[in-house]
Amino acid sequence: MNAIWVVAADGPAVGALLAAGHRLDGPVRALVIGSRELADQVSAAGEQVDWLPCGPDVPVAALARAAAAHVLGAGPVGVVLTGTGPGSRAVAGALAAALGAEVLADVRTVDGSGDGTVTVTHLLLGGLVEQQDDVDAPVVLVMDGGSAPEPAAAGTVQEVEVAADARLRRIGGEPALATGDDLRTATRIVGVGRGLRTREDLALVETLASALDAQIGCSRPLAEGLGWLPTDRYLGVSGLRVAPQLYVALGISGQLQHMIGVRDAEVIVAVNTAPDALVVSQADWTVVGDLYDVVPALVAALARVPAR
Ligand SMILES: Cc1cc2nc3c(=O)[nH]c(=O)nc-3n(C[C@H](O)[C@H](O)[C@H](O)COP(=O)(O)OP(=O)(O)OC[C@H]3O[C@@H](n4cnc5c(N)ncnc54)[C@H](O)[C@@H]3O)c2cc1C
């Protein structure tokens, strides 16, 4: 039978990919690119893991072609399931090219068999439309990986030696904030967007996050264009979808692609200089004002709230 491959290249948040893989008809195998710890975490969910070690100075993209060659060499492939992180996407592209397979992104549900037809629902037009398609295997599916898989029966880890593509090397610096806890479990999130003027001003955002005991998220440009925050911090249709009790959007315009990621928040508070920003009509509360004035005022007000 054609194999169902689950790719973990950006961390252990592949629980939803594994669950989707096991719902399909076909043997599930996991391809882990990264640390041994990551490989062990996935195998502890009872999975059969092929592990490609990847040092901190090597971008996953440098191993993408070798990873694809390994998967193809391991036997017939039915479905590849990858997460939305940058490493996973690089591997998804290499695998699709090597397999001559279709790629579907923003996948919500998968059903069927790796030997025949796979029924996929996926979002289009930046999340505006959901479409159901019947596609022939092999196919590469990119979807939200969910959270880390729960430990279950012991699996196996087989180390695979491949050579990294020496033409690719990391030249970017580290983001200002290190990658943190999974935002999907956060009860409060302060999100920041292009209303922030400089990377150094993240310190101001941290004062509010700290006062609220919240985690920091962001819009996509701050993570993917400016690189001020890690890519696992941006919220939206191509980032994380979160459901905190409180979401504070600082200097975020409220484009659909961002708001899809936060629409399950119980309360949304926006701080924006523009009274007609899209976020205003979607927020429960809006402070129309400059975040550089509003944030210190909020922090000072919160300091006056008696501790409970
Ligand atoms: C296919 C596709 C997928 C995408 N996926 C995502 C996604 O997953 N997540 C995502 O976030 N985006 C995504 N985007 C990008 C999205 O469309 C928007 O471009 C992006 O969310 C805008 O980010 P922003 O709100 O930070 O910036 P802007 O749209 O530039 O908004 C900045 C806001 O800050 C306000 N502002 C400026 N100065 C201040 C100040 N001093 N104080 C207070 N407010 C101020 C402005 O009035 C403005 O409303 C996607 C786009 C595409 C095409």
Ligand as a Chemical Component Dictionary entry (heavy atoms), coordinates in Angstrom:
data_LIG
# 
_chem_comp.id                   LIG 
_chem_comp.type                 NON-POLYMER 
_chem_comp.pdbx_formal_charge   0 
_chem_comp.three_letter_code    LIG 
# 
loop_
_chem_comp_atom.comp_id 
_chem_comp_atom.atom_id 
_chem_comp_atom.alt_atom_id 
_chem_comp_atom.type_symbol 
_chem_comp_atom.charge 
_chem_comp_atom.model_Cartn_x 
_chem_comp_atom.model_Cartn_y 
_chem_comp_atom.model_Cartn_z 
_chem_comp_atom.pdbx_ordinal 
LIG C1  C1  C 0 -2.494 34.567 1.021  1  
LIG C2  C2  C 0 -2.244 35.503 2.167  2  
LIG C3  C3  C 0 -2.139 34.979 3.430  3  
LIG C4  C4  C 0 -1.927 35.830 4.522  4  
LIG N1  N1  N 0 -1.857 35.287 5.764  5  
LIG C5  C5  C 0 -1.726 36.112 6.822  6  
LIG C6  C6  C 0 -1.746 35.592 8.152  7  
LIG O1  O1  O 0 -1.842 34.397 8.385  8  
LIG N2  N2  N 0 -1.619 36.471 9.174  9  
LIG C7  C7  C 0 -1.506 37.830 8.992  10 
LIG O2  O2  O 0 -1.411 38.567 9.978  11 
LIG N3  N3  N 0 -1.489 38.336 7.733  12 
LIG C8  C8  C 0 -1.594 37.515 6.663  13 
LIG N4  N4  N 0 -1.571 38.048 5.417  14 
LIG C9  C9  C 0 -1.292 39.501 5.284  15 
LIG C10 C10 C 0 -2.550 40.346 5.541  16 
LIG O3  O3  O 0 -3.303 40.428 4.349  17 
LIG C11 C11 C 0 -2.160 41.764 5.960  18 
LIG O4  O4  O 0 -1.334 42.340 4.984  19 
LIG C12 C12 C 0 -1.444 41.827 7.313  20 
LIG O5  O5  O 0 -2.173 41.099 8.284  21 
LIG C13 C13 C 0 -1.319 43.276 7.739  22 
LIG O6  O6  O 0 -0.535 43.359 8.899  23 
LIG P1  P1  P 0 -0.689 44.584 9.895  24 
LIG O7  O7  O 0 -2.113 44.704 10.303 25 
LIG O8  O8  O 0 0.350  44.419 10.939 26 
LIG O9  O9  O 0 -0.209 45.811 8.997  27 
LIG P2  P2  P 0 -1.047 46.993 8.308  28 
LIG O10 O10 O 0 -2.149 46.444 7.456  29 
LIG O11 O11 O 0 -0.047 47.877 7.663  30 
LIG O12 O12 O 0 -1.753 47.763 9.524  31 
LIG C14 C14 C 0 -1.062 48.533 10.455 32 
LIG C15 C15 C 0 -2.132 49.178 11.336 33 
LIG O13 O13 O 0 -1.489 49.885 12.379 34 
LIG C16 C16 C 0 -2.180 51.092 12.598 35 
LIG N5  N5  N 0 -1.197 52.011 13.233 36 
LIG C17 C17 C 0 -0.148 52.626 12.642 37 
LIG N6  N6  N 0 0.565  53.303 13.566 38 
LIG C18 C18 C 0 -0.047 53.090 14.758 39 
LIG C19 C19 C 0 0.205  53.519 16.094 40 
LIG N7  N7  N 0 1.272  54.294 16.393 41 
LIG N8  N8  N 0 -0.634 53.146 17.082 42 
LIG C20 C20 C 0 -1.726 52.366 16.809 43 
LIG N9  N9  N 0 -2.020 51.932 15.534 44 
LIG C21 C21 C 0 -1.188 52.279 14.545 45 
LIG C22 C22 C 0 -2.651 51.523 11.239 46 
LIG O14 O14 O 0 -3.768 52.408 11.334 47 
LIG C23 C23 C 0 -3.011 50.183 10.609 48 
LIG O15 O15 O 0 -4.393 49.869 10.845 49 
LIG C24 C24 C 0 -1.781 37.230 4.314  50 
LIG C25 C25 C 0 -1.888 37.743 3.022  51 
LIG C26 C26 C 0 -2.118 36.898 1.967  52 
LIG C27 C27 C 0 -2.232 37.489 0.583  53 
# 
loop_
_chem_comp_bond.comp_id 
_chem_comp_bond.atom_id_1 
_chem_comp_bond.atom_id_2 
_chem_comp_bond.value_order 
_chem_comp_bond.pdbx_ordinal 
LIG C1  C2  SING 1  
LIG C2  C3  SING 2  
LIG C2  C26 DOUB 3  
LIG C3  C4  DOUB 4  
LIG C4  N1  SING 5  
LIG C4  C24 SING 6  
LIG N1  C5  DOUB 7  
LIG C5  C6  SING 8  
LIG C5  C8  SING 9  
LIG C6  O1  DOUB 10 
LIG C6  N2  SING 11 
LIG N2  C7  SING 12 
LIG C7  O2  DOUB 13 
LIG C7  N3  SING 14 
LIG N3  C8  DOUB 15 
LIG C8  N4  SING 16 
LIG N4  C9  SING 17 
LIG N4  C24 SING 18 
LIG C9  C10 SING 19 
LIG C10 O3  SING 20 
LIG C10 C11 SING 21 
LIG C11 O4  SING 22 
LIG C11 C12 SING 23 
LIG C12 O5  SING 24 
LIG C12 C13 SING 25 
LIG C13 O6  SING 26 
LIG O6  P1  SING 27 
LIG P1  O7  DOUB 28 
LIG P1  O8  SING 29 
LIG P1  O9  SING 30 
LIG O9  P2  SING 31 
LIG P2  O10 DOUB 32 
LIG P2  O11 SING 33 
LIG P2  O12 SING 34 
LIG O12 C14 SING 35 
LIG C14 C15 SING 36 
LIG C15 O13 SING 37 
LIG C15 C23 SING 38 
LIG O13 C16 SING 39 
LIG C16 N5  SING 40 
LIG C16 C22 SING 41 
LIG N5  C17 SING 42 
LIG N5  C21 SING 43 
LIG C17 N6  DOUB 44 
LIG N6  C18 SING 45 
LIG C18 C19 SING 46 
LIG C18 C21 DOUB 47 
LIG C19 N7  SING 48 
LIG C19 N8  DOUB 49 
LIG N8  C20 SING 50 
LIG C20 N9  DOUB 51 
LIG N9  C21 SING 52 
LIG C22 O14 SING 53 
LIG C22 C23 SING 54 
LIG C23 O15 SING 55 
LIG C24 C25 DOUB 56 
LIG C25 C26 SING 57 
LIG C26 C27 SING 58 
# 
